């Protein structure tokens, strides 16, 4: 049985600003079950002054595109993961590239529609002037909404994840091993990030896929930057423990914890979403030592940086 969860909180240092992050997690009503987790992080600078809306649109568009992607593969009796794909992984990569291309196109169209139905205010026109933004230039217009995107899908037989920009995807294998889901983009240093608004966005997407896993999470960089080195993996396993053992409390406690995570860590907006296979998670936990840290689902603090932003 899959469970999905999401949590978003504004950055500790962003008290007077709108949260630029968005997240969602849904379970599709399919025979074998499919879960989708999504996180987007708007850039939030003066040049990207509508990026909060851009992140919301990224999550909305990706959810619709991935849902349709699953439906189409079922309708054509060509599921994403089968014996043919297993023997030829290149085919799966090509299919994901098509999905990524569709998301980019649909996001740009959604952004352009929003710009037409939501007139620019006087303050926004001033920002355009200050940042040399030409509203007659479609690429400049789209950049105002710039956002990253992470999307993950988990089914009974397979998983896949796609990503553009920073943040992290983490998987828990069916044997209980925690791994980085998508390799890091080496270009993302010193605060730079790739974006859905880039003209070469498709070339900047990364993805990974594989066979059955026990869980997957996607998180913005505000979350990952708030942890001590190598501790985000421990936190992910603790999340699995809490969702297996405290299913009625885990998501609520996670949401309560995120503002504290931002305060003690990055000071940035924080967003996290994921899908866990509770039956497989229970099996994994039964194989672990009886005593584990943080049996209280509200106690995640040992994994955080110590007031790094203060």
CORCORPE-V832363 format. One record per backbone hydrogen bond with DSSP energy under -0.5 kcal/mol. NH is the residue of the N-H (numbers start at 0). CO is the residue of the C=O. Records with the same first field share a line. If there is no record, write none. Layout:
NH = CO, CO
This chain:
2 = 275
4 = 273
6 = 271
8 = 269
12 = 266
13 = 10
16 = 13
21 = 39
23 = 37
25 = 35
27 = 25, 33
29 = 27
33 = 27
34 = 153
35 = 25
36 = 151
37 = 23
38 = 149
39 = 21
41 = 19
42 = 145
43 = 47
47 = 44
48 = 45
49 = 143
50 = 47
53 = 49
54 = 50
55 = 51
56 = 52
57 = 53
58 = 54
59 = 55
60 = 56
61 = 57
62 = 58
63 = 59
64 = 60
65 = 61
66 = 62
67 = 63
68 = 64
69 = 65
70 = 66
71 = 67
72 = 68
73 = 69
74 = 70
75 = 71
76 = 73
77 = 72
81 = 79
85 = 81
86 = 82
87 = 83, 84
90 = 87
91 = 87
92 = 88
93 = 89
94 = 90
95 = 91
96 = 92
97 = 93
98 = 94
99 = 95
100 = 96
101 = 97
102 = 98
103 = 99
104 = 100
105 = 101
106 = 102
107 = 103
108 = 104
109 = 105
110 = 106
111 = 107
112 = 108
113 = 109
114 = 110
115 = 111
116 = 112
117 = 113
124 = 120
125 = 121
126 = 122
127 = 123
128 = 124
129 = 125
130 = 126
131 = 128
132 = 127
133 = 131
134 = 132
136 = 133
137 = 135
140 = 136
141 = 137
142 = 138
143 = 139, 140
144 = 141
145 = 142
147 = 40
148 = 163
149 = 38
150 = 161
151 = 36
152 = 159
153 = 34
154 = 157
155 = 32
158 = 209
159 = 152
160 = 207
161 = 150
162 = 205
163 = 148
167 = 218
169 = 216
170 = 178
171 = 214
172 = 170, 176
173 = 211
175 = 172
178 = 170
180 = 168
181 = 168
185 = 183
187 = 184
188 = 186
191 = 188
195 = 146
197 = 194
200 = 197
202 = 199
203 = 199, 200
204 = 200, 201
205 = 162
207 = 160
209 = 158
211 = 156
213 = 171
214 = 171
215 = 274
216 = 169
217 = 272
218 = 167
219 = 270
222 = 219
223 = 219
224 = 220
225 = 222
226 = 223
227 = 302
230 = 227
234 = 230
235 = 231
236 = 232
237 = 233
238 = 234
239 = 235
240 = 236
241 = 237
242 = 238
243 = 239
244 = 240
245 = 241
248 = 245
249 = 245
252 = 248
253 = 249
254 = 250
255 = 251
256 = 252
257 = 253
258 = 254
259 = 255
260 = 256
261 = 257
262 = 258
263 = 259
264 = 260
265 = 221
266 = 261
269 = 8
271 = 6
272 = 217
273 = 4
274 = 215
275 = 2
276 = 213
277 = 0, 275
280 = 276
281 = 277
282 = 278
283 = 279
284 = 280
285 = 281
286 = 282, 283
287 = 283, 284
291 = 289
296 = 294
298 = 295
299 = 297
302 = 299
303 = 300
304 = 225
306 = 304
307 = 263
309 = 306
